Every structure is written in structure tokens, then in C-alpha cells.
Amino acid sequence: MASGRGRAVNPRPQLDGARILVVVYGHIADTIAAIPALRSLRADAPSARIEVLALDSVRPVLEPCPYIDAFVGWSDFSHKGARGSRLEKAATLAALGLKLRRNRYDATLVLHRSSGAMRRLAALVGSPVRAGASNGDDGFTHPAPPGPPVESSREENRRVLQGLGLDDDGGQIEIWTRPEDAIAAADLLGNAPGPVIGIHPGSDWSCQEWLPDRFGEVARGLQRELGATIVITGSKSEVGLQTEVAAALKGDPILIAGRTSFGQLVEIVRRLDLLVCVNSAPAAIARALGTPCLVVVGLEDTRYTGLESSDLLRVIQPRVPKTAGGWCEFGRWGVLSSCHSPMCRGLGGLLELGPSPVLREALLFLGQLPARAAVSGPELRPPAPR
């Protein structure tokens, strides 16, 4: 029996040849972070049948994954934070747990930031082996060892694997697309002149969004200084944001919000010279692809998403005090899966961040300014040590 921090306390289970359910609950960025754990699990258990339970919204991310045998989708809870939400959650978990229990999984793994609901679901599935981050009363046979108070999804997944006696392989995050996705992306971009710069102003949380006119001013500066082609990306629900940003531009941008599949968005990001965005799925995609990316962040702790400044990624964060816990005045943060209240846009510290330092850093990325000029603004957070 192994012991000590970072290794399995219970005997290491035999997973090769087993039927394994992996619970991956979250939006696209968290889902992408689960891919190295799935790859590591497959390497340890090449003949296992690995099925992933995840939200239908992230199906395009995981369904092409060569490390799994089946994608099991579900639609999430419908009334988070509303009256009756506890009853709905209990009923949904009971029905989902009963359905999954019939498959007689040998093991269930709950990845990243496992909520109480997902831990209860693992118990309902009833596998002989259950692993995940646990508070000690979940009945997990292989609980993840204690971790720091704040960590990224990938780091938590690493600890879940360690609870089983496995190691994260340390490799890069992978994303899969189809040849037709690349063709569609090339058609959307056409023969765009100058550096091609993406602007992604949207997020699942409006308090993480910067003001559209400030994005527009940055994009207009890039048009003026570099003759850049601006590509504005987003989901169907973010077409309004796209319109607001585009209204500030002098040249015609390429408007693709709501016009791309996930795979096509990936191929668009792959072709950009620079992406300027808030903390969102495209930031995670750019980091996985190695596309230069500049991320505008407010009060949030970037360690949760693993965002650190590097040669290809810059985090720009206003120098304002971080508040303890969430900053949502309505108590929605940590309760809902997302919130698109327009009144909250620019909160979370982003009102303190003007467009000038963002434009300077974008120009630095593209080799137009000396380093000292780009980091001299008082609103810039110094890059993380390398």
C-alpha cells in the first residue's frame, strides 16, 4: 500500500480491461483541461472502455478525442440558483445515476473542481472504484490528495490521477478538428491583408467582459498602426457584442460571431497572428494551439484557469485590490453556470483598465514597440517570472 502526498493511499486498481466512466463537468475551457488526464488514463489502460459524461455543449470538444470510446451527453441543471433548484438537482441526479448504474462501470473518475453534485452522482453510479477530489465523506475509494486552496483544472486532474497511482504525462493539450473545418476557416478569412488579429469580447460571465468600446478602440489602433485585419469572434448570443465592437472601427472587420462551429473557431484561432480576448474558451484554445494571445482579466484569480504570462501569452490585469471570494453583488457567481447581465459588464476591476496599455502590449507582441514602452503603463500587471 503506497502512502504519502501525491500517491495512492489505497492499492492501485487494475484499470486495463475495465469499463471506466470519467465525469467531466464544466464549460469548454475546463473540458479542454481534461484532455491530458484522458490521454494519461488511456496510456495506462489501453484496452479499457473509457466513456466520458459531459455536457452536450462540449460534445464537439471531446467526441473526436481518440482516448475515449464513447461520449455520454447530458443537458445540465435547468434552474440553478432558482426556487426549486435543489429538488430539480436531486431528481436529475437520481435519474442520471440510475441510467449510468445500469452500465456497471468498474471505475468512476470525477475530474476538475468536482462539485458536491458530481460527487453524489459518482456514489449513485456505484462503481467499485471511485476517484476524485473529495472532502472525505463521499465514499471515494481513491480520493485525491489534498491540494492548494487555488489551483487550475489541470492541476486538480493531476491530483485525481495521483489518487489512483497514475501520473499526468505532462504533455500538451490537444484539440481535434476536421479537414472541412480548416477549409471553412480559410474561406471565412479569405485573403486578409496585414496581420490578422482576432477580437473575442464575450465570456460566459458578463462581469468578466471588458467594455465593447474599449475593445473597439484597441482594434481601431491596430488598424491604424499596422493595417491589421480585425476578426471578431463569438457565439450566437454574442452577436450584439460584436456589433458594438465593430461600430468603433474604420475599416470593415470580418464578423464571424455565431457563424462558426467549434472546429471552425479552432481553425480561425490557429490562423491568427494575435488574439485579444477576455478569460474565455478562445483563450484556452489559443494557449493549446500556440497562437499569441493577450487576455484582459479583472479581479479574478488567474490560477483557477492556469493563465500565466509567457512568450506566447500575456495577462493584462488592473492593479486593483482583489476581493475575498466572489465579487458578484447578486450572489450568482458559483451558483449559476453563466450570467449575461448587461449591467455587470466591466465590473470585476475591468472598469479600471483603459485601452492604451492593451494596445501597447498588442503592438509589442507584433514587434512594433520596445519592451520597456509596452510595460510602462500603471495599469499593467508585470509578467509572471519565467
GIPE-V778577 format. One record per residue. N is the residue number from 1. RES is the residue in one letter. PHI is phi in radians with two decimals (none if undefined). BURIAL is b if it has 16 or more other ideal C-beta (glycine too) atoms within 10 Angstrom, else e. Layout:
BEGIN
{{N | RES | PHI | BURIAL} {N | RES | PHI | BURIAL}}
END
This chain:
BEGIN
{{1 | M | none | e} {2 | A | -1.39 | e} {3 | S | -2.55 | e} {4 | G | 1.77 | e} {5 | R | -1.09 | e} {6 | G | 1.54 | e} {7 | R | -2.19 | b} {8 | A | -1.15 | b} {9 | V | -1.50 | e} {10 | N | -1.41 | b} {11 | P | -0.98 | e} {12 | R | -1.13 | e} {13 | P | -1.34 | b} {14 | Q | -1.53 | e} {15 | L | -1.77 | b} {16 | D | -1.16 | e} {17 | G | 1.55 | e} {18 | A | -1.48 | b} {19 | R | -1.75 | b} {20 | I | -2.09 | b} {21 | L | -1.86 | b} {22 | V | -1.98 | b} {23 | V | -1.62 | b} {24 | V | -2.16 | b} {25 | Y | -1.93 | b} {26 | G | 2.76 | b} {27 | H | -1.40 | b} {28 | I | -1.07 | b} {29 | A | -1.08 | b} {30 | D | -1.13 | b} {31 | T | -1.13 | b} {32 | I | -1.03 | b} {33 | A | -1.17 | b} {34 | A | -1.44 | b} {35 | I | -1.09 | b} {36 | P | -1.05 | b} {37 | A | -1.16 | b} {38 | L | -1.13 | b} {39 | R | -1.13 | b} {40 | S | -1.17 | b} {41 | L | -1.12 | b} {42 | R | -1.11 | b} {43 | A | -1.10 | e} {44 | D | -1.36 | b} {45 | A | -2.30 | b} {46 | P | -1.11 | e} {47 | S | -1.80 | e} {48 | A | -1.29 | b} {49 | R | -1.71 | b} {50 | I | -1.86 | b} {51 | E | -2.01 | b} {52 | V | -2.00 | b} {53 | L | -1.69 | b} {54 | A | -2.64 | b} {55 | L | -1.17 | b} {56 | D | -0.98 | e} {57 | S | -1.16 | b} {58 | V | -1.84 | b} {59 | R | -0.91 | e} {60 | P | -1.09 | b} {61 | V | -1.36 | b} {62 | L | -1.77 | b} {63 | E | -1.04 | e} {64 | P | -1.38 | b} {65 | C | -1.11 | b} {66 | P | -1.30 | e} {67 | Y | -1.62 | b} {68 | I | -2.13 | b} {69 | D | -1.77 | e} {70 | A | -2.74 | e} {71 | F | -1.87 | b} {72 | V | -1.93 | b} {73 | G | -1.71 | e} {74 | W | -2.55 | e} {75 | S | -1.75 | e} {76 | D | 1.34 | e} {77 | F | -1.27 | b} {78 | S | -1.61 | e} {79 | H | -2.24 | e} {80 | K | -1.05 | e} {81 | G | 1.35 | e} {82 | A | -1.72 | e} {83 | R | -1.08 | e} {84 | G | 1.52 | e} {85 | S | -1.14 | e} {86 | R | -1.14 | e} {87 | L | -1.14 | e} {88 | E | -1.12 | e} {89 | K | -1.09 | b} {90 | A | -1.09 | e} {91 | A | -1.19 | e} {92 | T | -1.13 | b} {93 | L | -1.12 | b} {94 | A | -1.10 | e} {95 | A | -1.16 | e} {96 | L | -1.19 | b} {97 | G | -1.08 | b} {98 | L | -1.11 | e} {99 | K | -1.06 | e} {100 | L | -1.28 | b} {101 | R | -1.06 | e} {102 | R | -1.12 | e} {103 | N | -1.39 | e} {104 | R | 0.92 | e} {105 | Y | -1.20 | b} {106 | D | -1.38 | b} {107 | A | -2.61 | b} {108 | T | -2.23 | b} {109 | L | -1.98 | b} {110 | V | -1.89 | b} {111 | L | -1.63 | b} {112 | H | 0.51 | b} {113 | R | 0.78 | b} {114 | S | -1.05 | b} {115 | S | -1.27 | e} {116 | G | -1.01 | e} {117 | A | -1.11 | e} {118 | M | -1.25 | b} {119 | R | -1.20 | b} {120 | R | -1.16 | b} {121 | L | -1.09 | b} {122 | A | -1.03 | b} {123 | A | -1.14 | e} {124 | L | -1.18 | b} {125 | V | -1.13 | b} {126 | G | 1.33 | e} {127 | S | -1.21 | b} {128 | P | -1.07 | e} {129 | V | -1.98 | b} {130 | R | -2.32 | b} {131 | A | -2.32 | b} {132 | G | 2.86 | b} {133 | A | -1.24 | b} {134 | S | -2.27 | b} {135 | N | -1.56 | e} {136 | G | 1.81 | e} {137 | D | -2.11 | e} {138 | D | -1.77 | b} {139 | G | 1.32 | e} {140 | F | -1.20 | b} {141 | T | -1.37 | b} {142 | H | -2.36 | b} {143 | P | -1.21 | b} {144 | A | -1.18 | b} {145 | P | -1.13 | e} {146 | P | -1.02 | e} {147 | G | -2.13 | b} {148 | P | -1.22 | e} {149 | P | -1.06 | e} {150 | V | -2.22 | e} {151 | E | -2.69 | b} {152 | S | -1.37 | b} {153 | S | -1.04 | b} {154 | R | -1.12 | b} {155 | E | -1.15 | b} {156 | E | -1.16 | b} {157 | N | -1.07 | b} {158 | R | -1.05 | b} {159 | R | -1.21 | b} {160 | V | -1.08 | b} {161 | L | -1.10 | b} {162 | Q | -1.09 | b} {163 | G | -1.07 | b} {164 | L | -1.65 | b} {165 | G | 1.47 | b} {166 | L | -1.91 | b} {167 | D | -2.15 | e} {168 | D | -1.12 | b} {169 | D | -1.31 | e} {170 | G | 1.32 | e} {171 | G | -1.41 | e} {172 | Q | -1.29 | e} {173 | I | -1.29 | b} {174 | E | -1.96 | b} {175 | I | -2.37 | b} {176 | W | -1.96 | e} {177 | T | -2.30 | b} {178 | R | -1.84 | e} {179 | P | -0.98 | e} {180 | E | -1.19 | e} {181 | D | -1.15 | b} {182 | A | -1.14 | b} {183 | I | -1.13 | e} {184 | A | -1.12 | b} {185 | A | -1.12 | b} {186 | A | -1.11 | e} {187 | D | -1.16 | e} {188 | L | -1.15 | b} {189 | L | -1.40 | b} {190 | G | 1.05 | e} {191 | N | -1.69 | e} {192 | A | -1.16 | b} {193 | P | -1.43 | e} {194 | G | 1.16 | e} {195 | P | -1.09 | b} {196 | V | -1.72 | b} {197 | I | -2.10 | b} {198 | G | -1.56 | b} {199 | I | -2.13 | b} {200 | H | -2.12 | b} {201 | P | -1.53 | b} {202 | G | -1.68 | b} {203 | S | -2.66 | b} {204 | D | -1.17 | b} {205 | W | -2.17 | b} {206 | S | -1.15 | b} {207 | C | -1.25 | b} {208 | Q | -1.62 | b} {209 | E | -1.59 | b} {210 | W | -1.40 | b} {211 | L | -1.22 | b} {212 | P | -1.02 | b} {213 | D | -1.16 | e} {214 | R | -1.32 | b} {215 | F | -1.04 | b} {216 | G | -1.09 | b} {217 | E | -1.17 | b} {218 | V | -1.10 | b} {219 | A | -1.11 | b} {220 | R | -1.14 | b} {221 | G | -1.12 | b} {222 | L | -1.22 | b} {223 | Q | -1.13 | b} {224 | R | -1.18 | e} {225 | E | -1.40 | e} {226 | L | -2.14 | b} {227 | G | 1.15 | e} {228 | A | -1.22 | b} {229 | T | -1.58 | b} {230 | I | -1.72 | b} {231 | V | -2.03 | b} {232 | I | -1.80 | b} {233 | T | -1.93 | b} {234 | G | 2.83 | b} {235 | S | -1.51 | b} {236 | K | -1.05 | e} {237 | S | -1.27 | e} {238 | E | -1.89 | b} {239 | V | -1.09 | b} {240 | G | -1.08 | e} {241 | L | -1.07 | b} {242 | Q | -1.01 | b} {243 | T | -1.10 | e} {244 | E | -1.14 | b} {245 | V | -1.15 | b} {246 | A | -1.12 | b} {247 | A | -1.12 | e} {248 | A | -1.53 | b} {249 | L | -1.60 | b} {250 | K | -1.61 | e} {251 | G | -1.46 | e} {252 | D | -1.41 | e} {253 | P | -1.39 | b} {254 | I | -1.58 | b} {255 | L | -1.80 | b} {256 | I | -2.22 | b} {257 | A | -1.04 | b} {258 | G | 1.37 | e} {259 | R | -1.91 | b} {260 | T | -2.14 | b} {261 | S | -1.37 | e} {262 | F | -1.06 | b} {263 | G | -1.07 | b} {264 | Q | -1.18 | b} {265 | L | -1.08 | b} {266 | V | -1.01 | b} {267 | E | -1.22 | b} {268 | I | -1.11 | b} {269 | V | -1.07 | b} {270 | R | -1.05 | b} {271 | R | -1.61 | b} {272 | L | -1.39 | b} {273 | D | -1.39 | b} {274 | L | -2.84 | b} {275 | L | -1.99 | b} {276 | V | -1.98 | b} {277 | C | -2.71 | b} {278 | V | -1.69 | b} {279 | N | -1.18 | b} {280 | S | -2.80 | b} {281 | A | -1.02 | b} {282 | P | -1.04 | b} {283 | A | -1.10 | b} {284 | A | -1.18 | b} {285 | I | -1.13 | b} {286 | A | -1.06 | b} {287 | R | -1.11 | b} {288 | A | -1.17 | b} {289 | L | -1.51 | b} {290 | G | 1.45 | e} {291 | T | -1.39 | b} {292 | P | -0.95 | b} {293 | C | -2.49 | b} {294 | L | -2.07 | b} {295 | V | -1.95 | b} {296 | V | -1.61 | b} {297 | V | -2.27 | b} {298 | G | -1.66 | b} {299 | L | -1.31 | b} {300 | E | -1.07 | b} {301 | D | -1.51 | e} {302 | T | -1.21 | b} {303 | R | -1.14 | e} {304 | Y | -1.14 | b} {305 | T | -1.87 | b} {306 | G | 1.25 | b} {307 | L | -1.40 | b} {308 | E | -2.38 | b} {309 | S | -1.08 | b} {310 | S | -2.63 | e} {311 | D | -1.09 | e} {312 | L | -1.97 | e} {313 | L | -2.48 | b} {314 | R | -2.18 | b} {315 | V | -1.80 | b} {316 | I | -1.92 | b} {317 | Q | -2.38 | b} {318 | P | -1.14 | b} {319 | R | -1.50 | e} {320 | V | -2.23 | e} {321 | P | -1.08 | e} {322 | K | -1.41 | e} {323 | T | -1.54 | e} {324 | A | -1.23 | e} {325 | G | 1.22 | e} {326 | G | -1.42 | e} {327 | W | -1.90 | b} {328 | C | -1.25 | b} {329 | E | -1.26 | e} {330 | F | -1.76 | e} {331 | G | 1.23 | e} {332 | R | -1.55 | b} {333 | W | -1.14 | b} {334 | G | 1.51 | e} {335 | V | -1.92 | e} {336 | L | -1.62 | b} {337 | S | -1.45 | b} {338 | S | -2.89 | e} {339 | C | -2.71 | b} {340 | H | -2.11 | e} {341 | S | -1.23 | e} {342 | P | -1.05 | e} {343 | M | -1.18 | e} {344 | C | -1.65 | b} {345 | R | -1.11 | b} {346 | G | 1.59 | b} {347 | L | -1.36 | b} {348 | G | 1.15 | b} {349 | G | 1.62 | b} {350 | L | -1.28 | b} {351 | L | -1.12 | e} {352 | E | -1.42 | e} {353 | L | -1.84 | b} {354 | G | -1.52 | b} {355 | P | -1.32 | b} {356 | S | -1.03 | e} {357 | P | -1.17 | b} {358 | V | -1.22 | b} {359 | L | -1.11 | b} {360 | R | -1.04 | b} {361 | E | -1.19 | b} {362 | A | -1.11 | b} {363 | L | -1.16 | b} {364 | L | -1.09 | b} {365 | F | -0.98 | b} {366 | L | -1.65 | b} {367 | G | 1.37 | e} {368 | Q | -1.76 | e} {369 | L | -2.32 | b} {370 | P | -1.18 | e} {371 | A | -1.03 | e} {372 | R | -1.09 | e} {373 | A | -1.16 | e} {374 | A | -1.37 | b} {375 | V | -1.99 | b} {376 | S | -1.47 | e} {377 | G | -1.13 | b} {378 | P | -1.17 | e} {379 | E | -1.56 | b} {380 | L | -1.53 | b} {381 | R | -1.45 | b} {382 | P | -1.05 | e} {383 | P | -1.02 | b} {384 | A | -1.16 | e} {385 | P | -1.03 | e} {386 | R | -1.89 | e}}
END
